[in-house]
């Protein structure tokens, strides 16, 4: 059902969804996004209370605080993907009772991101052939979509400072740009020229082999100037044993404090960012083990426990 479209016409899906719920009679109705959330809630609200499903929501991001976003806090249980999101809910939606908020971090499959993982030899050959500029360089990677607030400017300034300090580094910006973000991509590429680091930065565009790229990176960065609700790519890099340098806020800050606290940097502190990057490049620091709570198995189990609790309590 097209419940995802951000259009008033999506409200036409309320009655069909209600009929579906009445026919299938699920135990749980779980919303994870705002437009589908409103459609689901309106359908659910009009049902017989004795027969309808329990209503659960997950807050995935620091959405703007308004009536539209408030739908994500209307669950009988509200799942927050990090402590930062839990605090955000409690600060901005004080009517939500603290006891119904369950913190369940997004998880990764440890077997897919094992510390001993190595890309296949065929991949490595193709990688080196496609990017010969990485030879004899320390590879610094900033993964993520090309969009404002992801810290591209700070990353490029860091590359410039490291090059000027004599560090043999090359920066990889890994991620594609939506057609609406092409103007920003042009800005970033222009900044590369202005800073004089064109020979030290490569834009890879969208890649389907991010795991392999993270595995061959010397340091991975997360420099979003707005806090990330969780930051799964950061967790994947840490699980692979890659040092991560990140601004100490949001879900990414939580991960680093738990796994690799020496990679934490105060927000927008360029001097601290440079010091941290140089210290990690000069040493042999590696992340600690990933806490069990950050695994896919734990995430699924905690979510099912939330469902079971609602069903037990009727």
C-alpha positions, 0 to 999 in steps of 0.5 A: 500500500502506498502509505509512504508518499508525502501527500495529502492524498495518502490519507485516502489509505486510512480506510483501506488500511483499517480494513486490512487490519480488521481482516488480518487482526495483527497483535502489533502495529509498529510505525517507523516513519511519520507519514505512514505513522499518521495513516496507521494511527488514524486507521487504528484509532477508528477500530474497536479497542477490544480487538485492535492491535497494540500500537508501537512506534520507533523514533529514528531521528531528531525530527523537527518538534511539531504536531506532525512529528509528534505522531512518533511518540504516540505508541503504547511503547516508544522505542528510541534508537539511542540514549540521545533520542530518548533524551530528545523525546523526554525534553521535547515531548514531556507528556510521554511517560518515561517508563514507556520509552525503551532504548533499543539501539540499531544493531549490526550482524557481527559476522558481516563485520568481523574484525578479521574481515579482509576484502577478497583479492579480486576486489583489492586488485580492482580497488588499487587499479581504480585508485592508484593515488592511494598508494603509500598514503594513509586513507582517511574516509568520510562515508555518507550521503553528500548533504549539508551538515555531514561535515564535508567542509571540516573534513577537507580542512582537516586534510589540508592541515594534515598535508601541511603537517607532512602527513602522507594522507588521502581523503576519501569522500564516499557517498552519492549526491541526490539530484537536488544536492548537486549544487552542494556537491559543486560547492564541496568540489570548489572548496577542494580547489580553494584549499589546494587539496585536489591531489589529496581528496577523491570523491567515490560517489555511491558505492555498494562495497562500503564494508570493503572500503571501511576495512581498507581505511586507516581512519574513518570519520563522522563529522556531522555538525548535527547529532546523528540519531545512531550512526550505523556506518560508524558502528560497522567501522568500529566492528571492523576494528577501524579507528573512528574519529567523530564529534562527541554528540548524538548516537555516534558519541555514545558509540565512541564512548563505549568502544573507542573514547579516544576518537571523541572530539568536541563539536567543531573544534578544529584544533582538537580534530587535528590533534586527535587525527595525528595521534591516531595516525601515529599510534596503534590504537584500536577500538574495543569489542562491540557491546552485545546491545549493538548487535542485530540479535540483541535489537531483534530480541529487545523489540520482540520483548517489547511486543511480548510485554504489551501482549502480556499486559493486555 
